[in-house]
Amino acid sequence: MASFDNKTMVLCLWLAINFLSTVSSELPRFEHPIRGDQRLKFLVIGDWGRNGAFNQSEVAFQMGRIGEELDIDFVVSTGDNFYDNGLKGEHDPAFIDSFTNIYTAKSLQKQWYTVLGNHDYRGDALAQLSPALRKIDNRWLCLRSFVLNAEIAELFFVDTSPFVKDYFTIPNEHTYDWRGVTPIKIYTENVLKELESALRESTAKWKIVVGHHAIRSVGHHGDTEELVERLLPILRANDVDLYMNGHDHCLEQIGDNQSPIQYLTSGAGSKAWRGDLKGLNRKDLKFFYDGQGFMSVQMTPSDVEIVFYDVFGIVLHKWTMSKQLHDLHPIM
Ligand SMILES: *[C@@H]1O[C@H](CO)[C@@H](O)[C@H](O)[C@H]1NC(C)=O
């Protein structure tokens, strides 16, 4: 009897370890098949949930118009989904008031792929991750870190808030919901390890990484040093094409001096116009706009076009890039 119990215990332990090692060594994956024509089109918006205020509704209206024109596949949110302090719980009316009832256009009734921002961590962070929200509005999909396979591109979503040391200084003027991410050192090391292996294994033509915090920015918060130190080397070593973020309430594009990576900030979903910029003379700065707006991405296996729009839907900046055939991953 005793030996049976021991065996059972060993077996359980073995199963538990295996289960833990699979969950900790692989990011959740989602597939978003694109429609026939080998084109991927999506919108990127960040820092938005304010019950429609600060031009959130105006930006939403123009997203609907451009979304219709482009016939988008999905929407990406770079986080800070609900101000000021995330959601209070799964039944917080802010979810409907700032999301469902704002992004009402037909073209926006697509899947939204969302990460958490630092403001989301000030509320009940688990509520935003909860499947209960999908029952209220099935467009919603928010996870900490995950991979989205959209055939010609793969998008790697990264939970960046736990990397930022400022949020852990004690005393802190805000409280954060760190349930599920502590101990922080192990959590962040795991995120990087999982991201690195997912990037390495990816055979997508385009690799896009999405996080809330900027790696490079000339806006209010500037560069996020923790990400420059820990995340950027992984992106450079694994042929990432684009890094997309919010956090600074602006629209901007910055190049990288050591790789083809483009840093794209789309964090202008509502309150903007901070007016305090740093390093506007930065050599690799290609575009900066301090006001509200959003970004669109259109891709084929060889070409990408990025467009930034203001609150009136007027095109502020356009950037295109082609990959030479020899840059593309060989087709097996
Ligand atoms: C809304 O957008 C307009 C046009 O950019 C701008 O002048 C105005 O200040 C914005 N309102 C707010 C509250 O940011």
The ligand as an SDF file (V2000), in Angstrom:
LIG
                    3D

 14 14  0  0  0  0  0  0  0  0999 V2000
   -9.2120   66.7160  -30.3530 C   0  0  0  0  0  0  0  0  0  0  0  0
   -8.5680   66.8330  -31.6010 O   0  0  0  0  0  0  0  0  0  0  0  0
   -8.3980   68.1570  -32.0670 C   0  0  0  0  0  0  0  0  0  0  0  0
   -7.7510   68.0670  -33.4370 C   0  0  0  0  0  0  0  0  0  0  0  0
   -6.4870   67.4610  -33.3750 O   0  0  0  0  0  0  0  0  0  0  0  0
   -7.5620   68.9470  -31.0980 C   0  0  0  0  0  0  0  0  0  0  0  0
   -7.4520   70.2870  -31.5220 O   0  0  0  0  0  0  0  0  0  0  0  0
   -8.1870   68.8980  -29.7140 C   0  0  0  0  0  0  0  0  0  0  0  0
   -7.3330   69.5270  -28.7850 O   0  0  0  0  0  0  0  0  0  0  0  0
   -8.3990   67.4520  -29.3060 C   0  0  0  0  0  0  0  0  0  0  0  0
   -9.0790   67.4100  -28.0190 N   0  0  0  0  0  0  0  0  0  0  0  0
   -8.5110   66.8850  -26.9320 C   0  0  0  0  0  0  0  0  0  0  0  0
   -9.3290   66.9420  -25.6780 C   0  0  0  0  0  0  0  0  0  0  0  0
   -7.4040   66.3890  -26.9100 O   0  0  0  0  0  0  0  0  0  0  0  0
  1  2  1  0
  1 10  1  0
  2  3  1  0
  3  4  1  0
  3  6  1  0
  4  5  1  0
  6  7  1  0
  6  8  1  0
  8  9  1  0
  8 10  1  0
 10 11  1  0
 11 12  1  0
 12 13  1  0
 12 14  2  0
M  END
$$$$
